[in-house]
């Protein structure tokens, strides 16, 4: 009837119950040894030999007589011992059930704590995300406020420019209609200047790109006092700054009041006039070089042909004309970036510009590719299809066509 002692759960109550069960097991063990009293003779080990033979028969007789009295006691003892074992097993079963319930309770509590921890983590994450979103909203609001402030300053500046243009027109005796047209042109010029600042590239980059043309001007002997350089559509004046830094004599012309003012503020010599008008009033053989950086794509064909022809006329023999323009052989340029500027008329293929300059009288006309896309692979490519795709997609984004007057 004996069984293994129950395992405790480590609590104080569990330890006390384990000790009680161990005591019950001990008492039941002792009861199991004596419950069948009167059923058989005791060992009678103290009697030996003849004495034992004399004593045993009377003892058996006494045992039979006593069994009439002890029979019910034995039955009672057996029932009590069995009942005690059953009670102990019931206690053990209750003990095990309580342990299981406690374990289930612990598991439920652990699961609840885990869910609470997950909820707290989710709450913290939501709070952090909300805080991040709030910071982003505040950043965007600050940026919007900055944009609004800048827009307000721009509007105020445009109003000031319009007022100046109207006052100038009135002082010159022009009509109100002419004054309004002049004021509108001032605003349009500033808008285009803003566009250039956004998409043309930083002035430092444009100056760096312009420096590659210095050897061409030096080889032609351009840049001296008697062979000055004229930069048509000089814009922000990057090429003029490079030429001045190199000690070359140069001046510019542009139709934008905003660009002219900016160049003059830099100390550059710039006329507020269109390219053809400037060229037409110059005498023949007056210049050492004529340049136009990203200008010719803004001209209708008739004006472009006239500009090339006038350039030949005003150059000294050996002088050079250099025109830089977007390269439509680069598909990204020809199909997309060229049209970022709404004042562009049409892309000009290099072969067409070479033909136009040769017809105008230039010799040794060269096309110089410039400014490849950063993704362009310079190393040779064995696969001709890949090489062609590399050239068309990532090749030179601009080119310069250079011709010499005979």
RODO-489985 format. One record per residue: y, z, x of N, C-alpha, C in turn; residue in three letters. Coordinates in steps of 0.1 Angstrom, whole numbers, plus 5000, padded with zeros to 4 digits. Example, Ala and Ser with C-alpha at 12.3 -4.5 7.8 and 13.67 -1.06 7.14 Angstrom:
<drendos>
494350785132495550785123496750785132ALA;497850715128498950715137500050795129SER;
</drendos>
This chain:
<drendos>
498850005008500050005000501350005008UNK;501250035021502450045030502949905032UNK;504249895034504949765037506049795046UNK;506649685052507649695062508949765056UNK;509649835065510849905061511949795058UNK;512749815048513849725045514849715056UNK;515449605057516549585067517849625061UNK;518649705067519949755062520949645064UNK;522149655057523249565058524349615067UNK;524149735074525049785083526049875077UNK;526149885063527149975057526550125057UNK;527450215055527050355055526050385044UNK;526250325032525350345021524050285024UNK;524050165030522750105033521950185044UNK;522650235053521950325063521250445057UNK;521950515048521450625041520250595033UNK;520350485026519150435017517950405026UNK;518250335038517150305047516450435051UNK;517150535055516550655059515750725048UNK;516250725036515550785024514250705022UNK;514250575023513050495021511950525032UNK;512450545044511550585055510950715052UNK;511650815047511150945044510150935033UNK;510350855023509450835012508150775017UNK;508250675026507050615032506250715039UNK;506950805046506150905054505451005044UNK;506051045034505451135024504251065017UNK;504450945013503350865007502150855016UNK;502450835029501350825038500550955038UNK;501251065038500551195038499751215025UNK;500451175014499751195001498551105000UNK;498550985006497450895005496250955012UNK;496451045021495351105029494651215020UNK;495351275010494851395003494651374988UNK;495051254983495051244968493651254962UNK;492551214970491151224965490451354968UNK;491151464968490551594970489451624961UNK;488251674967487151704958486151594956UNK;486451474962485551364959484351364969UNK;484551414981483451424990483651554999UNK;482551585006482551705015483551685026UNK;484151795030484951785042484051765055UNK;484551725066483751695078482851815082UNK;483251945080482552065083482052055098UNK;482952015106482651995121482452115128UNK;482752235122482552355130481152415129UNK;480352355120478952395119478052305127UNK;477052355135476252275143474752315141UNK;473852215144472452245144471852295131UNK;471052405132470352465121471352525111UNK;472452575116473452635107474052525098UNK;474252415103474752295095473852255084UNK;472552255088471552215078471452315067UNK;471652445070471652555060472852545051UNK;474052515056475252525049475552395040UNK;475152285045475452155037474952155023UNK;473652185021473152175007473952264998UNK;474152395001474952474991476352414990UNK;476952355000478252294999478352174990UNK;477252104990477251984981477152034966UNK;476352144964476252194951477552244946UNK;478252314955479552364951480552244948UNK;480352134956481252024954481051954941UNK;479751954937479451894924480051974912UNK;479952104914480452194904482052174904UNK;482552164916484052164917484552024911UNK;483751924912484151794908484451794893UNK;483751894886484051894871485551934869UNK;486052014879487452054878488451954885UNK;488051904896488951814904489051674900UNK;488151634891488051494887489451444881UNK;489851524871491151494865492351504875UNK;492251594884493251614895493351494903UNK;492151434907492151314915492751194908UNK;492351194895492951074887494451094887UNK;494951214885496351234884497051204897UNK;496351254908496951224921496951074924UNK;495951004920495850854922497050794915UNK;497250834902498250774894499650804900UNK;499850924905501150964911501450894924UNK;500350884932500550814945500850664942UNK;500050604933500350464930501750444924UNK;502050534915503450524909504550544919UNK;504250634929505250654939505450524948UNK;504350454951504350334958505150224950UNK;504850224937505550124929507050154928UNK;507350284927508750314927509450274940UNK;508750304951509350264964509550114965UNK;508550034960508649894961509849844951UNK;509949914940511049884931512349904937UNK;512450024944513750054951513949944962UNK;512949914969513049804980513549674973UNK;512949644962513349514955514849524951UNK;515149644945516549664941517549654953UNK;516949714964517749714976517949564981UNK;516849484981517049344985517949274976UNK;517749294963518649224953520049264955UNK;520349394958521749434961522249364973UNK;521349354983521749284995522049134993UNK;521149074984521448934981522748924973UNK;522949014964524249004956525449034966UNK;525249124975526349144984526649024993UNK;525548964998525648845006526348724998UNK;525848714985526548614976527948654974UNK;528248784973529648814971530448784984UNK;529848814995530548785008530748635009UNK;529748555005529948405006531048364996UNK;531048424984532048384975533448424980UNK;533548544986534748584992535248495003UNK;534248455012534548365023535048235018UNK;534348185008534748055002536148064996UNK;536448174989537748194984538848204994UNK;538448275005539448285016539648155023UNK;538548075024538747935029539647855021UNK;539447865007540247784998541747824999UNK;541847965000543248015002543947965015UNK;543147965025543647915038543947775037UNK;543147695031543447545029544647525021UNK;544847615010546047595002547247635010UNK;547147745018548247775026548647665036UNK;547547605042547847505052548447385045UNK;547947345033548547235025550047265022UNK;550247395018551647435015552547425027UNK;552047465039552847455051553147315054UNK;552047225053552247085056553247025046UNK;553147065033554147005024555547055027UNK;555647185031556947235035557447165047UNK;556547135057557047065069557446925065UNK;556646855057556946725053558246715045UNK;558446815036559646825029560846845038UNK;560646935048561746955057562046825065UNK;560946755069561146635077561846525068UNK;561446515056562046415047563546455045UNK;563746585043565146625042565946595054UNK;565346615066566046575078566346435079UNK;565346355075565546205075566646165065UNK;566546225053567646195043569046235049UNK;569046345055570346395061570846295072UNK;569846245080570146155091570646025085UNK;569945975075570445855068571745865062UNK;571945985056573246005049574346005060UNK;574046075071575046075082575345935087UNK;574245855089574345715093575145635083UNK;574945655070575645595059577145635059UNK;577345765062578745805063579445735074UNK;578645725086579245655097579545515094UNK;578645445087578845305083580045295074UNK;580145385064581245385055582645415062UNK;582545505072583745525080584145405088UNK;583145345094583445215102583945105092UNK;583245095081583744995071585145025067UNK;585545155065586845185061587845145072UNK;587445175084588345145096588444985097UNK;587344915094587344775095588344715084UNK;588144775072589044725061590444755064UNK;590744865070592144905073592644805084UNK;591744775094592144675104592444545098UNK;591444495089591644365083593044365075UNK;593244475068594544475061595744465070UNK;595644535081596744525091596844385097UNK;595744325100595844185105596344085095UNK;595944105082596544025071598044045070UNK;598444175071599844195069600644135081UNK;600044145093600744075105600843925103UNK;599743865098599643725096600743675086UNK;600743755075601743725064603143735069UNK;603443845077604743865083605143755092UNK;604143705101604443605110604743475103UNK;603943445092604143325085605543325078UNK;605943445073607243455066608343425076UNK;608143485089609143475099609243325103UNK;608143255103608143115107608543015096UNK;608843075084609242995073608142915066UNK;606942955068605842885061605642935047UNK;605042845039604842875025603842995023UNK;603843055011602943165008601543115009UNK;601242985005599942935006599442925020UNK;600342875029599942865043599843005049UNK;600643105045600443235050599143295046UNK;598743275034597443325029596243265037UNK;596343135039595343065047595243115061UNK;596443145067596443195081595843335081UNK;596143415071595643555070594143545068UNK;593643455060592243445057591443405070UNK;592143315078591543275091591343395100UNK;592343475100592343595109591143685105UNK;590943705092589743785088588443725091UNK;588343585089587143515092586843525107UNK;587843505115587643515130587043655134UNK;587543755128587043895131585643915126UNK;585343855115584043865110583043795119UNK;583443675124582543605133582443675147UNK;583543745151583443825163582443935162UNK;582443995150581544105147580044055148UNK;579843935142578543865142578143845157UNK;579043795165578643765179578243895186UNK;579044005184578744125190577344175186UNK;576944145174575644195169574444105174UNK;574643975175573543885178573643805191UNK;574743795197574943705209574243775221UNK;574343905221573843975233574944055239UNK;574644155246575644245253576444155263UNK;577744185265578544115275577844115289UNK;577244225292576644235306575544135307UNK;574744115297573644015297574243875298UNK;575243845290575843705291576443685304UNK;577143785310577643765324576543735334UNK;575443805333574343785342573843645341UNK;573643595328573143465326574143355332UNK;575443385330576443285335576443275350UNK;576043375357576143375372575243265378UNK;574243225371573243115376573942985377UNK;575142965371575842835371576842825383UNK;577042935389578042935400577742835411UNK;576442825416576142725426576442585422UNK;576342545409576642415404578142385406UNK;578942485402580442465404580842465419UNK;580242545427580542535441580142405447UNK;578942355443578542225449579442115445UNK;580142125433581042025429582442045434UNK;582642145441583942175447584942225436UNK;584442275425585242315413585742465416UNK;586842495409587342635410588442655419UNK;588942545426590142555434591342535425UNK;592542565431593742545424593942405419UNK;593542305427593742165423592442115415UNK;591442195414590242155407589842275398UNK;590642315389590342435380589142405371UNK;588642515365587542505355588142545342UNK;587742465332588242485318586942525310UNK;586942645304585842685295586242675281UNK;585642575274585942555260585142645251UNK;585842695241585142795232584642915240UNK;585642975247585243075257584743205251UNK;584943225238584443345231584943475237UNK;584043565240584443695246584843685260UNK;584743575267585243555280584243595291UNK;582943595289582043635299582043545311UNK;581943415309581943315319583243325327UNK;584343335320585643345327585743465336UNK;585143575332585043695340584243675353UNK;583143605351582243575363583043485373UNK;583643385368584443295376585543365383UNK;586243455376587343525383586843615394UNK;585743685391585143775401584643695413UNK;584343565411583843485423585043415430UNK;586243445425587443385432587743245428UNK;587243205416587543065412588643065402UNK;589342955402590442935392589942885379UNK;590142955368589642915355590442965344UNK;590442885333591042935321590242895309UNK;590542945297589742915286590542875274UNK;589842835263590442805250589442845239UNK;590042895228589242925217590042925204UNK;589442895193590142895180590143025173UNK;589443125178589343255172590443345177UNK;591243395168592343485171591743615177UNK;590543655172589943785177589543765191UNK;588843655194588343635208589543615218UNK;590543535213591643515222592343645226UNK;592543735216593143865219592243945228UNK;590943945226590044015235590143965249UNK;590143835251590143785264591543815271UNK;592543805264593843835269593943985273UNK;593344065265593344205268592544235281UNK;591644145285590944155298591744095309UNK;592844035306593643975317593243835320UNK;592543765310592043625312593143535306UNK;593243415312594143315307593443225297UNK;593743245284593143175273594143125263UNK;593943005259594842935249594142955235UNK;595042965225594542965211594642825206UNK;593542745208593542605205592142555204UNK;591942445197590542395196590242305208UNK;589042285211588542225224589142085225UNK;589042005214589441865215590941855218UNK;591741935211593141935213593541965227UNK;592842065233593142095247592841985256UNK;591641925254591241815263592241695262UNK;592641655250593341535247594841545253UNK;595341665255596641675260596641695275UNK;595441695281595341705296595441565302UNK;596041555314596041425321594641385326UNK;594441265330593141225336593041295349UNK;591741325353591341385366592141515369UNK;592241605358592941725360592041845364UNK;590741835362589841945363588741925373UNK;588242035378587042025386585742045378UNK;585842115367584642135358585142165344UNK;584242125334584442155320583142225316UNK;583342335309582142405304582342435289UNK;581242445282581142485268579842555266UNK;579842685265578642765263578442805249UNK;577442745243577142755229578342725220UNK;578742595222579842545214579442415208UNK;578842325215578642185210577742185197UNK;576942285195576142295182576942325170UNK;578242355172579142385161579942265157UNK;579742155164580642035162579841925154UNK;580641855145580041735139579841635149UNK;578941535147578641435157579841365162UNK;580841325154581941255158582841335168UNK;582941465165583741545174582941575187UNK;581641585186580841605198580941485208UNK;580841365202580941245210582341245217UNK;583341275209584741275214584941375225UNK;584341495224584441605234583741555247UNK;582641495246581941445258582741335265UNK;583241245257584041145263585341195269UNK;586041285263587241345269586941425281UNK;585741485282585441565294585341475306UNK;584741355304584641255315586041225320UNK;586941195311588241155314589041255322UNK;588941385318589841485325589241535338UNK;588041505341587441555354587841465366UNK;587941525377588141455390586741395393UNK;586841285401585541235406584741345413UNK;583441355410582641455415582641585407UNK;583541595397583541705389582341705379UNK;582141825374580941845365581241895351UNK;580541845341580541905328579241975325UNK;579342095320578142175317578242235303UNK;577242195295577242235281575842305278UNK;575942435275574742515271574642525256UNK;573442505251573142505237571742555234UNK;571442605222570142645218569142535220UNK;567942565224566842465227565942445215UNK;566042345207565142325195563742295199UNK;563442265212562042245216561242375215UNK;561942495215561342615212561342635197UNK;560042635191559942635177560642755170UNK;560542865176561242985170562742965169UNK;563342895179564742865179565042755169UNK;564342645170564642525161564342555147UNK;563442645143563042665129563642795124UNK;564242885132564643015127565943065133UNK;565943105146567043175151568343085152UNK;568142955153569342865153570142885140UNK;569542915129570142925116570643065113UNK;570543155123571143285121572643275121UNK;573143175128574643155128574943045118UNK;575643095107575942995096576942885100UNK;577642905111578542795115577942695124UNK;576642705127575942595134575842475125UNK;576042355131575842235124574442175124UNK;573942155136572542105137572042135151UNK;570742145153570242165167570342025174UNK;570542035187570741915196569541905206UNK;568641815204567541805213568041765227UNK;567441815238567841785252567941635254UNK;566941555250566941415253568141345246UNK;568541385234569741335228571041365236UNK;571141485241572341525249572441445262UNK;571241425268571241345280571641205278UNK;571241145267571641015263573141005260UNK;573641105253575041105249575941105261UNK;575541195271576341205283576241085292UNK;575141025293574940905301575840795295UNK;575740775282576540675275578040695277UNK;578440825278579940855280580340825294UNK;579440805304579840765317579440875328UNK;578740975324578241075334577041015342UNK;576941065354575741025362575041155366UNK;573841135371572941245376572841355365UNK;572641315353572541405342571241485343UNK;571341615343570141705344570141795332UNK;568941825328568641925317568042055324UNK;568742165323568242285329567842385318UNK;566442405317565942505307566442645311UNK;566642725301567242865304566742965294UNK;566543085298566343205290565043195282UNK;563843195289562543195281562443325274UNK;561643315263561243435256560543535265UNK;560743665263560043765272558543745272UNK;557943685261556543675260556043545267UNK;556943465273556443345280555643375292UNK;554543305293553643325305554043225315UNK;554443275327554943185338553843125346UNK;552743195347551643145355550943025348UNK;550342935356549742815350548642855341UNK;548542775330547442795320546542675320UNK;545242705322544342595323544142515310UNK;544042585299543842525286545042455282UNK;545042325280546242245277546842285263UNK;545942325253546442365240547242495241UNK;546642585248547342715250548642695258UNK;548642615268549842585276550942525267UNK;550542435258551542375249552042475239UNK;551142555234551642665225552542765232UNK;552242795244553042885252554442835253UNK;554542705256555842635259556642625246UNK;555942585235556642565222557142695215UNK;556342795217556642925210557443015219UNK;557243015232557843115240558643055252UNK;558842925252559542865262561042885262UNK;561742815270563242835271563942835257UNK;564742935255565442945242566742865242UNK;567242835254568442755256568242655267UNK;569142565268569142475279570642435282UNK;570842395294572242345298572042195302UNK;572942115298572941975302574141955311UNK;573841905324574941895334575041755338UNK;576341705338576541575343577741565353UNK;577741465361578841455371579641325369UNK;580941335370581741215369581641135381UNK;581441005380581340925392582640925400UNK;
</drendos>
